[in-house]
Amino acid sequence: MATATEIPDWLQYVSAGAPLAILVGAVIAGVIGLVTLVERTRADRRDQFWQRLQWAIDAAICTSDRIRQRTGLIVLARLGVSDLCRDEDADLLRDIADGVTAQLLSGPVDGARATDDNGKRAYEEGDASDNGKS
């Protein structure tokens, strides 16, 4: 018969395995933390990619400032080869760049109007008041 001061065998096994259980729990928590960090970093990079993409699209379709428009096209081209750019994103960028490039190459259409970002008229084809000619 066991005395009151003796520890049962099953309790000795449990107490011997406790440090191992703590180690396994810490490893699992560490792996979960690492996976979360990697996913968060990837999501942050995609968010920054989309912010740059939105700026580049806005700049590329800007008709009042040709330098900004060309800069937007350059940024679109660079973003198109980014590792964050998916195939469908690259198709979208290519379509936007092709449309803006075609518009740049064709020049302004007769009677076309362009406005700046504030909605003011920045350019009007053939308007004598804009260029001082009569």
N, C-alpha and C positions, 0 to 999 in steps of 0.2 A: 504494500500500500504506500502511496506517495504521501509525503509530509507536506505541510502548508508552505514550506520554504522552497520546495522543488518547483521548477518551471516545467510545464508540460512540453513534450517533444514538438508538437506542432507549432507552439509559440516560439521555440528556438529556431525552427526553420523559417518562420515568417520574419523574425527579427534579423536573421542572417541575410535574408533576401531584400530587406528594406533599402540598404544603400544602392543595390542594383536597380530596384524599382525607381528610386529617386534619379539615378543616372539616366535610365531609359526615359523617364518623364522629361528631364532637362534636355535630352537630345531631341525628343519629339517637339518640344516647345521651341528649341533653336531652329529646327528645320522649318517649322511653320513660320517663325519670324523671318527667316531668310527668304522663303518663298513670297511672303507678303512684301518684303522690301523690294525684291526683284519685280514683282507685279506693279507695285506703286511707282517704281522708277520708270518702267515701261509706259505706264499710263501717263505719267508726267511728261515724258518725251513725246508721246503722241499728241498730248494737249498742246505742247509748244509747237510741234509740227503744224497742227491745224491753225494755230494763231498766226504763224508765219505764212501759211498758205492763204488764209483769209486776207492778210495784208497784201500779198503778192497778187491775188486775184483783183482786189480793189485797185491796186496800182496799175495792173495790166489793162484794165478796162477804162481807166481814166483818159478821157479824150481831150482834156484841156491842157495837159502837161505831157509832152512827148518824152521828156527825159524820165519822168516818173513811170510812164507807160513802158518804156524800154527796160528800166530797172526792174519793174514787176515781171516782165517776160524773162529776164535773166534769173531772177529768184525762182520763178516757176520751173525753169529748166533745171536749176540746181536741186530744188525740192523733188523733182521727178525722178532723180537718181538716188535719193536718200534711201537708206535701209528701212526707214519708217513708212515709206510710200508703198502702198499695196497696189496690186495690178489695176483695180478699178479706179484708184486715185490717180495713177499714172495716165489712164485713158482720159479721165476728166481733165487733167492738166494739159494733155496733148490737144484735146479739143479746144480748150480755152486759148491756148497759145496759138493754134492754127487760125482760129477766128480773128484774134487780135492782130496777128502777123498779116493776114490777108487784108484787114482793114488798114493797117499801116502802109502796106505796099500799094494799095489802091488810092490812098490819099483821101481827102475830104470829098464828099459828094456835093454837087451843086446844090446850093440852098441849105446845106447842112448847118446845124447849129451845135455849138459845144458850150457847155457851162462848166464853171469851176465847182468845187465842192460845196460852195455856199449857194449855188443855184443862180449865180450871176452869169450873164453872158460873157464868155471869155473870148469868143470867136464866132464870127458869122461870115460865111462865104459871100464875097461881093458887097459887103456893107461898107459904104464910103465913110461912115462916121467912125469906124474902128481903125482904119488905116490912114485917115487924113486925106484921102483922095476923093475927087468929085467925079 
